[in-house]
Amino acid sequence: MAADTTGTTTAPSNGQAKPLSEEDILAQEERHSGFLVLRKVAPYLWPHNMPWVKKRVVWAMVVLFVAKLVSVATPLFYRDAVDALAGEGVPLVALGAIGLTIAYGMARLMTVGFQQLRDAIFARVGQRALRMLALETFEHIHRLSMRYHITRKTGGLSRIIERGVKGVEFLLRFLLFNIGPLILELLMIGVILTILFDWTYLVVVAVTIGLYVWFTFAVTEWRVRQRRQMNAADTDANQKAIDSLLNYETVKYFGAEGREARRYDNAMAGYEEAAIKTSYSLAFLNFGQSVLITAGLVAVMIMAAIGVQNGTLTVGDFVMVNAYMVQITVPLNFLGTVYREIRQALVDMGQMFNLLDQPAEISDAPGAPDLKVTGGKVTLENVHFGYDPDRTILRGVTIEAQPGETVAIVGSTGSGKSTIGRLLFRFYDVSQGALKIDGQDIRTVTQDSLHRAIGVVPQDTVLFNDTIGYNIAYGRDGATQADVEAAAKDAQIHDFIMSLPDRYDTTVGERGLKLSGGEKQRVGIARTLLKNPPILLLDEATSALDSETEHEIQDALMRAGEGRTVLTIAHRLSTIADADRIVVLEKGEIMEQGRHDELLALEGRYAQLWHRQQSEEAKS
């Protein structure tokens, strides 16, 4: 069980979701019993609106039953063939020794054939269930709030999804096609042994199986706990590897390759220790199972041998008893592995279903209409907000941006500038007050329509590990190549792209690392221009760039803002000197607002920030 798994959140009195502690999460996962998990999987196997799935499940069960009937009848042909060769007994069918041997071979072949037919019939059902679960989980993760994602580790999250989906696949296959058929086969063999011999054979077989199952389950429960520790170590090592690779440049900057290798090796050492314990316990389980099943086999064979000596049984009966015991032994040998894997699958699936149970902190109101943008007026009315109840970020902020107006929001670090952008995009909801677009409270409209209306150019544009063309086209689904190139020209990056050997088919690398900061920002601007939103949010879009690149990007941003309502969150004041209005934040409150010249004349906080930056630039 992964130690980093985040379960459902609780809602404290102030209405904000609070993540559960690790101890609470682990306890919650333990309460996710196998029965509840199976109940959640069942609808994927028996959906009400898909009769073809039900038909396939029924036919797979029918074929499975026929396969078991043939499998249980197979040793009878073996017995009759042996008796025919020995000149004993009365065969079920008069086929002769050779005919019975052929019948025995055909029966074995039919058993395998029906099993493969069963798998073929069920394959589409199982794969469809996996696909639906994987898609549902993927969509749900995207619905979860930013608060959830910034507290999670991507490596651990992907591991939970991967193991959960694999757990479903294993459970469907082995629970339906191994455990169920095994029980059916044991019952059939028990009935045959009772009818053909006497009840003592059934008692010995039942006791052997009972002890075998008890021992297997008891040891496997112990091994499941060890497996959880191994999974936790595996998840920890995987997180450290992904975290290190994502921060490749930082590792290089600080010459920390050896440090990262030691950190990863320490995590793998924990996995190694847990894996060794798991291997030792597996050896103990296998030997104990062998002792029990061999004892039962020998006991039954001795009883049959005595019967042959007494003349009450034939040699064929002796061989048949052995064949049935071997037939029982083969699936029982896998019982420990299957049970352990099923238990582990239930744990993994429990983690995945806990993820699906995680409520979306931000959700659409029932029957919420789409946002109707008539001009693009953005209004913050007495907004209060804090990421944590004990730490308020914004305290009664009121800002109004008229349609087509550029409003800049400035302030020192921690003043709440970027928080306004996150609230506008509704990554979070305000604690008090309201945020409106054209008079509509954004909490009352659909998130999809809100997101369509706002274009964002962040400080660090993150690109998909694909082509430049794909990354620009991401701004609007279904965009044509002509649309992409037009957006690239407006963002002043088309000429650069055309100078590349592969032009728009040039791959940018993971997170766009093959491009410079300015090039990435231009791609981000082109992507936003292609989206063509009525409202534009520039979240410190040039603060990470050098002065020369900043001026070049600034021209592209000015073009992007033409005819749109623009909110600019800025660190460098020189980039927003031409704004229609500048709002100065300090500790979550508005200190001043007005045009650049007006604020300088006030000689207040803005003027102080301006003169400080001018002095720093002059020194550099």
Secondary structure, DSSP 4 states (H G I P E B T S, - for coil): --TT-----B--TTS--BPPPHHHHHHHHHHS-HHHHHHHHHHHHS-TT-HHHHHHHHHHHHHHHHHHHHHHHHHHHHHHHHHHHHT-S--SS--HHHHHHHHHHHHHHHHHHHHHHHHHHHHHHHHHHHHHHHHHHHHHHHHS-HHHHHTS-HHHHHHHHHHHHHHHHHHHHHIIIIIHHHHHHHHHHHHHHHHHS-HHHHHHHHHHHHHHHHHHHHHHHHHHHHHHHHHHHHHHHHHHHHHHHHTHHHHHHTT-HHHHHHHHHHHHHHHHHHHHHHHHHHHHHHHHHHHHHHHHHHHHHHHHHHHHHHTSS-HHHHHHHHHHHHHHHHHHHTHHHHHHHHHHHHHHHHHHHHHHHSPPSS-PPTTPPPP--SS--EEEEEEEE-SBTTB--EEEEEEEE-TT-EEEEEESTTSSHHHHHHHHTTSS--SEEEEEETTEEGGGS-HHHHHHHEEEE-SS----SSBHHHHHHTTSTT--HHHHHHHHHHTT-HHHHHTSTTGGG-B--GGGTTS-HHHHHHHHHHHHHHH--SEEEEESTTTTS-HHHHHHHHHHHHHHHTTSEEEEE-SSGGGGTT-SEEEEEETTEEEEEE-HHHHHHHTSHHHHHHHHHHHHHHH-
